[in-house]
Amino acid sequence: MMEDNLYQPAVGDWYKNSLGQSFEIVAVDEDEGTIEVQFYDGELEEYDMDTWRMLEITPAVAPKDWSAPFDDIEKDDLGYSDGVMRPEDWSSPLDDVDRLD
């Protein structure tokens, strides 16, 4: 007999199911008792709490390439290059604000 999983769903947590598919929890509605997940390929699915507890899942690390679900986005559109980024290269939102003299 399969045991229920004891993982408490939290937005941002990653898991792998029994088929090896990675997914992230993207929403938890405690009032409705539902958990919405997004698989690495971009597919969305919603589970009720009873179904969630019956899933055969294991915690997983977030993938390094988070852009996989967005196949239509070019790497250049992501706003970074292959170069090494250093904190001194980062801009602040305030850099674009005109300063009062």
C-alpha positions in Angstrom: 0.0 0.0 0.0 1.3 3.4 -1.0 1.8 6.0 1.8 0.6 9.5 1.4 3.3 12.1 0.8 3.8 14.5 3.8 5.0 17.5 1.8 3.2 20.8 2.6 2.8 22.6 -0.7 4.5 26.0 -0.9 4.7 28.3 -3.8 8.2 28.1 -5.4 8.9 24.6 -4.3 10.0 22.1 -7.0 9.2 18.4 -7.1 9.6 15.4 -9.4 6.7 13.0 -9.9 7.0 9.2 -10.4 7.4 9.7 -14.2 10.5 11.9 -13.6 8.7 15.1 -14.6 9.8 18.3 -12.7 7.2 20.8 -11.6 7.0 23.9 -9.5 4.1 24.9 -7.2 2.8 28.2 -8.6 -0.3 28.7 -6.4 -1.9 27.4 -3.3 -5.5 28.3 -2.5 -6.2 27.2 1.0 -9.8 28.4 0.9 -10.5 26.2 -2.1 -8.1 23.5 -1.1 -6.2 23.4 -4.4 -2.6 23.4 -5.5 -1.6 24.7 -9.0 1.6 23.4 -10.5 3.5 24.2 -13.6 5.5 21.4 -15.2 9.0 22.2 -16.7 7.5 22.0 -20.2 5.0 24.8 -19.2 1.9 22.7 -18.7 -0.3 23.7 -15.8 -2.3 21.4 -13.6 -4.4 21.8 -10.5 -4.7 19.3 -7.7 -7.1 19.1 -4.8 -5.5 18.5 -1.4 -6.5 14.8 -1.3 -5.0 14.2 -4.7 -1.8 16.1 -3.7 -1.3 13.8 -0.7 -1.6 10.7 -2.9 1.0 11.9 -5.5 4.3 10.0 -5.5 6.7 12.9 -5.5 10.1 13.8 -4.3 11.6 17.3 -3.7 13.7 18.6 -6.6 16.1 21.4 -7.3 14.8 24.2 -9.6 16.2 23.7 -13.1 19.1 26.0 -14.1 17.3 26.9 -17.4 14.0 28.3 -16.2 13.1 29.5 -19.7 12.3 26.1 -21.1 8.5 26.6 -20.9 9.0 29.7 -23.0 10.2 28.2 -26.3 9.3 31.2 -28.3 11.6 33.5 -26.3 15.1 33.9 -27.8 18.0 33.8 -25.4 18.8 37.4 -26.4 15.4 38.5 -25.2 16.1 37.3 -21.7 18.2 40.3 -21.1 21.5 38.7 -20.3 24.5 37.5 -22.4 27.0 34.7 -22.1 29.4 37.1 -20.4 30.1 37.0 -16.7 27.9 39.4 -14.7 29.2 41.1 -11.6 27.2 43.1 -9.0 28.9 46.3 -10.2 27.5 45.6 -13.7 23.9 45.6 -12.3 21.8 48.6 -12.6 19.4 50.0 -10.1 15.8 51.1 -11.0 16.8 54.5 -9.6 19.5 54.9 -12.3 16.8 55.8 -14.8 15.2 58.4 -12.6 16.1 62.0 -13.2 17.6 63.5 -10.1 16.3 66.8 -8.9 19.0 69.5 -8.6 
